[in-house]
C-alpha cells in the first residue's frame, strides 16, 4: 500500500505535468542496465518527509580518519566555515561525526561515553553549537558489536533502542550506521531494528545505511533508510572514484525523494586528484542525485575547493525536487553522456571523459529526452554562460574532465549567442625539439551565424606555437567550421610529461555580443622506447590510476605511501622485477608504433593470504590484445603475452574479478616490452 509521502510525490509530479513543467518524453534507454528488477512505481518509502532531496553536509572521515585532529574544535570550526564561506546558504546542512568519537567501553548503565579528550564538553554541547548556527548534527555507529576501527569502539547491535534514545537526547539529526562486526546477523533485520528504534524516539533523524552494497539494499531499503551505500569505501584517487561511479550509475531506477543511492562521501579538496578530476567528481555525484557530504578539512581548504563545493548551479542539479538520478544516455571509448530529468522540464547533461586524453563527446537534445524545438538553450554550469544550439550538444572534454550543461527547449533561444564547439586534431605525443602540426577547429552549433571569428593556440612558456594558416573568418554560418594549423615545438631538454595547451575562440553574436570560448588541452613529451627487450618497471608511464596507494616499481602494492610494498611474490615464487598494483588499476605506456610484444607473469600477490581475485588485460590503443580469466590467490602466476604491433600506447589494466576490490593486490611480474 502506498504511504502518504509516496502519494504526495505522485501528486506533485502530476501537478507539474499538468502545468507543462515536466517533459513527457523520457531519457534514452541507458547503456548500462540496472541490476536486478527495477522497482515498481509504488515502492514503499519512509513517510517522515525527511531527505526529500539528497542530504548535504560534512563528514570528517575522509580527511582525518581516527587521527587526533578529529575533535570538538574541528567540528565547531567546520560549522563556523559553513556559515562564513556561504556553504550553509548553498544548501549544506549536516555536520557529521564519524568513527572514534566514543570511548571503547560503555558505562555501567550500558550507555555510550564520548571520548573526553576529543569532546571535553560532551556530544550534546557540540550538537547545541551546531544547531545554534542553524545547521544540523550527525553521528556514527555500526550495526555490529563494534565499529569498524581496530580500537574496538562499541557498536549498536543489541543496544539499538538505548543508543537511539541517547542520540535523540543529544540532538542528533543524522545517523550513519555502518556494517562492521555484524556477527552474521541478517542485514535487513539489523537495519530495520535501528529504523524502528529511531522512530520510537520521536525525533526526526535522517538514517544512512552503510552496508557497502553487500546485500543490494537498493532492492529492499527504501522503507528502511533514507539513503544506502552502494559500494565499498571511496579513496582519494581517480581509479577509486571512477570505479564507484560506474557501480552507482546503473542504479538510477532505485533513487528518489526520501530514498537515495549513496556512492560514498566526497573527496574534493583532499589532494589526491587534480582540480579537473574533482570537478568531475562533484559533477557526476550531482547528476546522480547523490548525497553531497564534504570530506575535506575545510579549515585548510584552498579557494578552488570552496569554488567547486560552492557551485550553486551544480548543486541545483543534485537538489532538484523531482528527485531523478541521472541515467546513462551513451557510453563507449571512455566517453560518457549522462542525462538527468529536471523538475522544470530541462535536462542536466554531463559529458564525462574518463580517458587520459581529450575527446570529443556529443549527443543531441532528442537523445537526452527533450522535445523537438526551433532551438535550445545551453547553460554551462562551470563556465556560467548561456548559449543556444540547433540540437547538437557537443564539446571537446579534457582528460578526466566533465562538461556539465543544463539544456532546455526555450522559445527565447535567439536571445543568446550561438554555441561553438572547439576541437584540436593531431598527434598528442611529441619529442623535445621536434615540431608537430596541430589543427584547431571552431564549429558553429547554433541557428545563427558566429561573426568576426578568431582562434588561437597557446602553450607553456618557452614553447614555440606558430600559426601556419589563417586563424580568422568574417563569419561562420550555422554548421560551418573554421580550421587553423599551428606548428608546436617543445624546447630541447623538456622533461617527459604532460603539458597544457589552451585553444581559444573569440566571436560575436548577430547582435554584437562578444563571446570567448576556451578548452584546456594537453600534449605529452615522450621518449621513444629502446630497441630490444626492456622492463616496463624501468620505463616512464604516461598515466597510472590505482585502487589503493600508488603503483609500485619492483615491489608489491602496499596500499598507502610510495615504497611501502614487499618483494613481488606470486604462488610462492619471488620476482625481482615487475609492477605492483591494486585493482582497479590502469597504466599506460608510450610505444610509438615501434614495439611488437608485451609479456608478463601475472597473479595475486601472496601478501594477502587467501584473499583477492583479479583479472588482467593488455590493451593496444583501443583494442584488448590479451586477457586472463579471474585469478585468485590460490593460483600460480599465469603467463600473459600480447601482440601490440602498430600501437602507439599500451595499457596494463587490472579489474576486480567481479567481487569488489578488497585485498586485490595484483602483480605484473617480469613485465617486459619488446621493440
Helices and strands as residue ranges (DSSP letters): H 4-18, E 56-59, H 61-64, H 72-84, H 87-90, E 94-96, H 122-132, E 136-142, H 160-170, E 174-178, H 187-201, E 206-209, G 217-219, E 227-229, H 238-249, G 252-254, E 260-262, H 275-287, E 292-294, G 298-300, H 303-309, H 312-318, E 327-332, E 335-341, E 347-353, E 359-364, E 376-380, E 385-389, E 392-397, E 402-409, G 413-415, E 420-425, E 429-430, E 436-444, E 450-458, E 464-467, E 472-476, E 481-489, E 497-508, E 514-525, E 533-535, G 536-538, E 543-545, E 552-553, E 568-570, E 573-575, E 578-582, E 585-590, E 597-604, G 606-608, E 613-620, E 623-627, E 631-632, E 638-643, E 649-655, E 665-674
